[in-house]
Amino acid sequence: MPTLFEQPARKSYSINYDDVLFLMREYERFSEEYEIPFEVFIRAYEMLEMRRKNDLYQKNGDAFDEQMSGFGKLFVSFNSKISKLIEILEAIEKKLDYEPVFSTLEEVSEP
């Protein structure tokens, strides 16, 4: 699967008049050949279209899950690095005998 910033352009799947005409002629031919009402072929097509939509939703969901997993790993990594940085700064403050600039992280975010 392509990664973030390396996604290929999506293909357009629009349907035009010729596609519809071709499909109608094919269904009409099958209807006559197999002696099945035309409406049955239309219903079968609708069922296949519903399956296609479900497959697309599932595929999109899988991609979304992978992306969220990647973001989760980044957040865990950032949190770890920030925690380590705080430890280092606290050790430096202690070694240099400075008063801490901020006693809590909440003070950092206050205006």
N, C-alpha and C positions, 0 to 999 in steps of 0.2 A: 504494500500500500504506500502511495506517495506520502511524504511527510509535509509538515507545515512549510509554507513558502516554496514548495516544489510540486504543487498540484497542477496536473495538466488541465487544459481548457476542457470544459464539458461539451459533449456532443449535443447538438440540438435534435430533438426527436419530434418535430412538428409533422402534422399530417395534412396533406393537401387533397384537393378534389380528385386527382388521379388515383391516389391511394384508396380513397373511399370507393371509387368506381371499380377498381380492380378487386377489392374485397367483396363487393356486392356481386360481381360477376362470378367470382370463385364460389361464393356461398350458393348462388343460384345453380351453378353447375353441380356442386356436391349434392344439393337438395334433389335435383332431378336424378342424378346417378344413383344415390342411395335411397331414393323414395322416402326422404325424411322432410317434414315441413321446414320451410325456410326459417321460421321463427326459432326452431330448435338450434340451428346453426348460430343464429344471432345470440341466443341465450348462452351457448357454449363459448362464444367469443367473449361475452360479458364476464363469464366465470374465469376465463383465462386472463382477462384484463385485471380482475380483482386479485388474482394470484400474483400477477406481475407487480401490482401496486404494493401488495404485502411484502414481496421479496425486496422491493426498493426501500420500503420503510425499515425492514430488518437490516439491510446492508447499511443504510444511513445510520441506524442505531448502533451498529457495530463500530462504524468509523467514529461516531460521537463518543462511544465508550472508550475507545483507544485514545482519542484526543484528551478526554477528561483524565484518564489515567496518567498521561504524559504531563498534564498541568499539575496534577496531584504530586507527582514525583518532583517537579520543579519547586513547588511550594514547600515540600518537606526538606529539600536541599537548601533552599533559601533560609528557612527557619533554622536549620542546623548551623549554617554559616553565620547567621546573625547572632545566634546564641554564643557561638565560639568567639566572635568578634567582641561581644559584650564581656565575656570572661577575660579576654586579653586586655581590654581597656580597663577593667576593674583591677586586674593584676598590676598594670602599669600605674594606675592611680595609687594603689596600695604601696608599691615599691617607691614611688616618688613622693609619697606622703601628701598627696593632693586631696583637697575636699572634692567629693564627687560633684560633677556639674549637674547631673540629674540623679535623683535618688530612685526614681521609678520610670518605667517606660511611658506611663501616663503623662508625666511632666513634659516629655519630649513632644507629645502631640498637642499640648495646650498652647494657645496663642500667647 
